[in-house]
């Protein structure tokens, strides 16, 4: 499966009100959702394996003062962050700059409220 084919079902799961991987069983039975996405949704175990890859036992910790500890970013989480930055940069490059404009062509001729 492509990475997007693992992330999209998570979003669909959350939008549908699911809160655990096991809830994917219901979504997997939805033929219309599979047709809309263009692929069969992953099994709950596949999704659980994906999410488990982000877990790190006893991660290195940054200490801030005496009482505050922040776990350092794991390698899988750093990879997800890098992918997010690449996608965000691509979207920024392809989207029109609408600041100061009353219209955004990509989203139709809708007016963007301008303060002032």
C-alpha positions in Angstrom: 0.0 0.0 0.0 1.1 3.6 -0.6 1.6 5.8 2.4 -1.5 7.8 1.5 -3.5 4.6 1.5 -2.6 4.2 5.1 -3.2 7.8 6.2 -6.5 8.5 4.3 -8.3 5.6 6.1 -7.2 7.1 9.5 -8.7 10.4 8.5 -11.9 8.6 7.4 -11.9 6.7 10.6 -11.7 9.8 12.8 -14.3 11.7 10.7 -16.7 8.8 11.1 -16.2 8.9 14.9 -13.9 5.9 15.2 -11.4 5.9 18.0 -9.5 2.7 17.6 -8.1 0.6 14.8 -10.7 -2.1 15.3 -13.3 0.4 14.1 -11.8 0.0 10.6 -13.7 -3.3 10.3 -16.9 -1.3 9.8 -15.3 1.1 7.2 -13.8 -1.9 5.3 -17.3 -3.2 4.7 -18.3 0.1 3.0 -18.0 -0.6 -0.7 -18.9 3.0 -1.6 -16.0 4.3 0.5 -13.6 1.9 -1.2 -14.9 3.0 -4.6 -14.5 6.6 -3.6 -11.0 6.1 -2.4 -10.1 3.8 -5.2 -8.7 1.0 -3.0 -9.7 -1.4 -0.3 -9.1 0.0 3.2 -6.3 -1.7 5.2 -7.1 -4.2 7.9 -7.1 -3.1 11.5 -3.9 -5.1 12.1 -2.1 -3.3 9.3 -3.1 0.1 10.7 -2.1 -1.0 14.2 1.3 -2.0 12.9 1.7 1.4 11.2 0.8 3.3 14.4 3.0 1.0 16.5 6.0 1.9 14.3 5.9 5.4 15.9 6.1 4.1 19.4 9.5 4.0 21.1 10.2 2.4 24.4 12.2 4.6 26.8 12.9 7.4 24.3 15.7 9.9 25.0 14.3 12.8 26.9 15.0 16.6 26.9 14.8 18.0 30.4 13.5 21.5 30.8 14.1 22.5 34.4 13.8 19.8 37.1 10.3 18.6 36.5 9.5 18.9 32.8 10.6 16.2 30.4 9.9 16.1 26.7 10.6 12.9 24.7 12.8 13.4 21.7 11.4 12.7 18.3 11.8 9.1 17.1 13.2 8.3 13.7 9.8 7.3 12.3 8.2 10.4 13.6 11.0 12.5 12.2 10.3 10.9 8.8 6.6 11.7 9.0 7.5 15.3 9.9 9.8 15.5 6.8 7.1 14.1 4.6 4.6 16.6 6.0 7.0 19.5 5.3 7.5 18.3 1.7 3.7 18.0 1.1 3.1 21.4 2.7 5.8 23.0 0.6 4.3 21.4 -2.6 0.8 22.7 -1.7 2.1 26.2 -1.0 3.9 26.2 -4.4 0.8 25.0 -6.3 -1.8 27.1 -4.5 -2.4 30.7 -5.6 -1.4 33.5 -3.2 -4.6 35.1 -2.1 -3.3 37.5 0.5 -4.7 41.0 -0.3 -6.9 39.6 -3.0 -10.7 39.4 -2.9 -10.8 36.2 -5.0 -9.0 32.9 -5.0 -9.3 31.4 -8.6 -8.5 27.9 -7.4 -11.5 27.9 -5.1 -13.9 29.7 -7.4 -14.8 33.3 -7.3 -15.6 33.3 -3.6 -14.9 36.4 -1.6 -12.3 36.2 1.1 -13.2 38.5 4.0 -10.7 41.2 4.3 -10.3 42.8 7.8 -10.7 46.5 8.0 
